[in-house]
Amino acid sequence: MEKQHKNTVKSLIAKNGYWTGFLVANKVNPVHVKGCWQLGFRVKVSSIEELDKAINRFAYYNCNRELGNRVSFYKK
């Protein structure tokens, strides 16, 4: 798993027309994104507005003090 910055994700959406990856709370170990715990949320977004909506939905339901309050981005 490779961690990506939000600006990188936005530029890939602008360049390719979409981005496929995982949204993960920032304190989660990358091993658990696709491992037995499956703490990552796989998304395919085709616009920056859609990315912002996905981030807000993910953060509302999945981010907390234990897992992290911010969203990180990972690609396969």
Secondary structure as UniProt FT lines:
FT   STRAND          2..4
FT   HELIX           6..16
FT   STRAND          19..25
FT   TURN            26..27
FT   HELIX           31..34
FT   STRAND          41..45
FT   HELIX           48..62
FT   TURN            65..67
FT   STRAND          71..75
//
